[in-house]
Each structure stands twice: as structure tokens, then as C-alpha cells.
Amino acid sequence: MIVGMSDNGRTVELYLRDRLEVRLPESQVSGYIWEFKEMENSCVNLIDSVYVERGASRFNALGERSWYFSPAMIGECELVFYLYRPWSKPSPEFKIKVKVK
């Protein structure tokens, strides 16, 4: 299952065999980057995070950051992502609730 900005605040349901990708737009030229705050006892495990540039120009640095998760246990948890510049205070910008069945 793939979720993005339009899914902000939603609840997604997964089964133990499923995989979850959270895909968010990121512009590294502006200095803004996404960060995922890992929580203890989460119902999912972070597998990987990658940044992929989109578009023809490498100078615009428009792209997407993706995080890949696998269910860890049956239950519910919240995934929180922060969009910030390294020199400023991060604030939550994207949240989803995950229910693992």
C-alpha cells in the first residue's frame, strides 16, 4: 500500500503480510527535508528510506522521500513525519494511524 500527502490524518489498515510505503514530496534545494520519528513498541518496522529525484533537471532537486515499513505486530500505532530545515525547529507535518490485523 502506498500513502502520500492526500492521506494525511487517515487511518490505514494492514495485514501482517502487507507492506506500507509512505511517499512524500521533498525539495532539497529549499533546505526542507522529511524526518520520521521512530517510536518504541510500534506496530510496524522501518525497512528503508530513500530519496528519488523527479523531473528533467537535477538543479531543481524536486523529488520524493519514501519510507518502507513492514508490520511488526497486530495492533495500532501512529506514524509521525516532520518537514523541517536543519537550522529550525521541526513540527509534525504528516501523520497516519496504522491498524495491523
FIDRENLUM-274101 format. One record per atom (N, C-alpha, C, CB): residue in three letters; x, z negated, y. Coordinates in steps of 0.05 Angstrom, whole numbers, plus 32768, in hexadecimal, padded with zeros to 4 digits. Last residue first. Glycine has a CB too. Example, Ala and Ser with C-alpha at 12.3 -4.5 7.8 and 13.67 -1.06 7.14 Angstrom:
<atoms>
Ser81017F727FD3Ser81117F717FEBSer81027F638001Ser811A7F8E7FF4Ala81087F647F8EAla80F67F647FA6Ala81087F647FBEAla80E27F4B7FA7
</atoms>
This chain:
<atoms>
Lys7FB37F1E7F89Lys7FA07F177F73Lys7FAE7F197F59Lys7F887F2A7F74Val7FC77F0A7FC8Val7FD07F157FAEVal7FBE7F0B7F99Val7FEE7F0D7FA9Lys7FBC7F1A8009Lys7FB07F0C7FF2Lys7FBA7F197FD9Lys7F907F0C7FF4Val7FD97F148047Val7FDB7F20802DVal7FCE7F0E8019Val7FF97F268026Lys7FCF7F23808BLys7FCC7F108075Lys7FCC7F1F805BLys7FB17EFF8079Ile7FFC7F3780BEIle7FE87F3D80AAIle7FE77F268096Ile7FEF7F58809BLys80117F438100Lys800B7F2F80EBLys7FF87F3C80D7Lys80007F1580F6Phe803B7F4F8136Phe802C7F5B8120Phe802A7F46810APhe803B7F748116Glu80537F30815CGlu80467F498165Glu80357F55814FGlu805B7F5C816EPro806A7EF28173Pro805C7F01815EPro804E7F198169Pro80487EEF814FSer80A67EF7819ASer808A7EED8197Ser807C7EFE8182Ser807B7EEF81B2Pro80E97EE481ADPro80D67EF3819CPro80BA7EE7819DPro80E07EF68180Lys81097EE581EBLys80FB7ED481D7Lys80E77EE581C7Lys80ED7EBC81E5Ser81427F1281F2Ser81297F0581FASer811C7EF681E4Ser81157F1B8205Trp816D7F2D81DFTrp81727F1B81F5Trp81597F0D81FFTrp81807F29820CPro815A7F5181B7Pro816B7F3A81B0Pro81707F2681C6Pro81867F4581A7Arg81147F5B81C0Arg81307F6381C7Arg81417F4C81C1Arg81327F6C81E6Tyr80E17F61818DTyr80EF7F5481A3Tyr810A7F6281A9Tyr80F57F37819CLeu80AC7F558166Leu80B97F6B8174Leu80C77F5F818CLeu80A47F82817CTyr80A37F368127Tyr80A87F328143Tyr80B67F4B814ETyr80BA7F1A8148Phe80727F2880F5Phe80887F3980FFPhe808A7F36811DPhe80847F5780F7Val805B7F0580BEVal805D7F0680DBVal80767F1580E3Val805D7EE980E7Leu802C7EFE808CLeu80457F0B8093Leu80457F0F80B1Leu80497F278084Glu80107ECA8067Glu800F7EDA8080Glu802B7EE58085Glu80057EC98098Cys7FEF7EC48027Cys80047EBE803ACys80017ED08052Cys80217EC2802DGlu7FD27EAE7FEAGlu7FCF7EBA8004Glu7FE77EB28015Glu7FB57EB28011Gly7FD87EBF7FA3Gly7FD37EAD7FB9Gly7FD17EBD7FD3Gly7FE97E997FBCIle80067EC97F6FIle7FEA7ECA7F77Ile7FE67EB67F8EIle7FD67EC57F60Met80487EDE7F82Met80357ECD7F74Met80197ED17F7EMet803E7EAF7F77Ala80627F0A7F97Ala80727EF57F8AAla80607EE37F79Ala80817EE57F9EPro805E7F507FA1Pro80507F377F9EPro80627F237F8EPro80357F3B7F90Ser80907F6E7FCASer80837F6D7FB0Ser80757F517FAESer80977F717F99Phe809C7F978004Phe80967F7D7FF8Phe808B7F817FDCPhe80837F6D8009Tyr80C37FB48036Tyr80B77FB8801CTyr80B47F9D800ETyr80C77FCC800ATrp80BE7FCA8077Trp80C57FB48066Trp80B57FB9804CTrp80BE7F988073Ser80D67FF980A7Ser80C47FF38090Ser80D07FDB8081Ser80C2800C807DArg80D4801480E6Arg80E07FFF80D6Arg80CC7FF980BFArg80E77FE580E7Glu80DB80548102Glu80CA804080F5Glu80DB802D80E5Glu80B5804E80E3Gly80EC80718142Gly80EB80708125Gly80D8805B811BGly8106806B811ALeu8112808D8174Leu80F88085816CLeu80F68085814DLeu80E280978178Ala8141809D818CAla81428086817AAla8126807B8174Ala815380708186Asn814F80C681ADAsn813780B681B4Asn8134809D81A3Asn811F80C881B2Phe817C80DC8196Phe818080CD81AEPhe816780BD81B7Phe818880DF81C5Arg817080FC816CArg817B80E38165Arg817E80D1817EArg819780E68158Ser81368124816BSer814D811A817BSer815680FF8171Ser814681198198Ala810A812E814AAla81208140814AAla813981358157Ala8119815A8158Gly80EC80F78124Gly80EE810B8139Gly8108811A8139Gly80EB80FD8154Arg810280B68112Arg80EE80CB8110Arg80F280DE8128Arg80D180C08110Glu812C808C80EBGlu8127809B8103Glu811380B180FEGlu814180A7810FVal811E805280C9Val8120806F80C6Val811A807C80E1Val810D807A80B0Tyr8136801680ADTyr812E802480C5Tyr8132804280C1Tyr813E801A80DEVal81207FE7807BVal812F7FFF8083Val8124800A809EVal812E8015806DSer81247FB2804ESer811B7FBA8068Ser812C7FD28071Ser811D7FA3807DAsp810C7F98800EAsp811F7FA7801FAsp81137FAC803AAsp81267FC28012Ile80ED7F6E7FF7Ile81007F7E7FE7Ile81157F8B7FF8Ile80F07F937FD7Leu80D27F307FFFLeu80DD7F47800DLeu80F27F547FFBLeu80EA7F3E8028Asn809B7F1B7FD9Asn80B87F1B7FDCAsn80C07F337FECAsn80C67F1A7FC0Val805F7EF47FE6Val806D7F0E7FE2Val808B7F097FE5Val80637F237FF5Cys804B7EC37FF2Cys803F7ED07FDBCys804C7EEB7FD5Cys80217ED37FDFSer807E7E938003Ser806D7EAA8009Ser80627EB67FF0Ser807E7EBF8019Asn809E7E658005Asn80867E657FF5Asn80737E7C7FFCAsn80777E4B7FF8Glu80B57E708048Glu80B87E64802EGlu809D7E64801FGlu80C47E478030Met80B67EAE806AMet80AB7E948066Met80B17E8A804AMet808C7E94806CGlu80DA7ED78097Glu80D47ECF807BGlu80CA7EB3807AGlu80ED7ED3806ALys80C77EFE80C9Lys80CE7EE280C5Lys80C67EDB80A8Lys80BF7ED080DAPhe80E47F3B80DCPhe80D07F2E80CAPhe80D97F1180C6Phe80CD7F3D80AFGlu80EA7F5F8117Glu80F67F4B8105Glu80DF7F3E80F5Glu81067F358115Trp80F87F9A813BTrp80E67F8A812CTrp80F57F76811ATrp80D37F9B811AIle81127FA4817DIle81157FA68160Ile81007F948153Ile81327FA08156Tyr81217FC381B9Tyr810E7FB481AATyr81117FBA818CTyr80F17FBB81B2Gly81427FE681D4Gly814D7FCB81CDGly813A7FBA81BDGly81537FBD81E6Ser8135801981DCSer812A800681EFSer81357FEA81EASer810C800681EDVal814D803081AFVal8158803681C9Val814E802281DEVal8150805381D2Gln812D80238183Gln814680148187Gln8153801A81A2Gln8159801B8171Ser80ED801C8179Ser80FE802C818BSer8118801D8191Ser80EF803481A5Glu80C0801E8144Glu80D680108150Glu80E680248161Glu80E88002813CPro808280138121Pro809380248132Pro80A880138141Pro808180328147Leu80807FFA80DDLeu807A7FF680FALeu808D8008810ALeu807E7FD98101Arg80667FEE809FArg8074800380AEArg806C800080CCArg806E801F80A3Val806A7FCC8065Val80617FC88081Val80737FDB8091Val80647FAA808AGlu80567FD68024Glu80687FE08039Glu805B7FDA8054Glu806F7FFE8035Leu80507FB77FE6Leu80467FB98001Leu805C7FC38013Leu803C7F9D800BArg803A7FC37FA3Arg80507FC17FB6Arg80447FC47FD2Arg80677FD77FB1Asp801C7FA57F68Asp801D7FB67F80Asp80377FB27F90Asp80057FB07F91Arg80167F817F3FArg80257F9A7F39Arg80297FAB7F51Arg80177FA97F23Leu7FF57F597F53Leu80117F537F4DLeu80227F6B7F47Leu80127F407F35Tyr7FCF7F777F89Tyr7FD17F6C7F6DTyr7FEF7F687F67Tyr7FC47F807F58Leu7FB97F687FCBLeu7FCC7F747FB8Leu7FC87F677F9CLeu7FE97F707FC2Glu7F977F728007Glu7F967F677FECGlu7FA97F777FDAGlu7F7A7F677FE1Val7F9E7F5F804BVal7FA17F738036Val7FA27F64801BVal7FBB7F83803BThr7F7E7F548088Thr7F857F48806EThr7F887F5E805AThr7F707F328065Arg7F967F6180CBArg7F867F6680B3Arg7F8F7F54809CArg7F877F8380ABGly7FB87F5D80F6Gly7FA37F4A80F3Gly7F927F4C80DBGly7F927F4B810BAsn7FC57FA280F8Asn7FCC7F888103Asn7FB47F758101Asn7FD57F8B8120Asp7FBF7FD680E8Asp7FB67FC180D5Asp7FBC7FA580DFAsp7FC47FC580BASer7FD77FF7810BSer7FBA7FF6810BSer7FAE7FE180F8Ser7FAE80128103Met800D7FF280FCMet80037FE58114Met7FE57FE38115Met800D7FF3812DGly80077FF380B3Gly80147FF880CCGly80067FEA80E3Gly8016801680D2Val80127FF5806CVal80047FEB8084Val80157FF0809CVal7FFC7FCD8081Ile800B8010802CIle801980128046Ile80078007805CIle8023802F804BMet801180007FE9Met800080008000Met801280008019Met7FED7FE88000
</atoms>
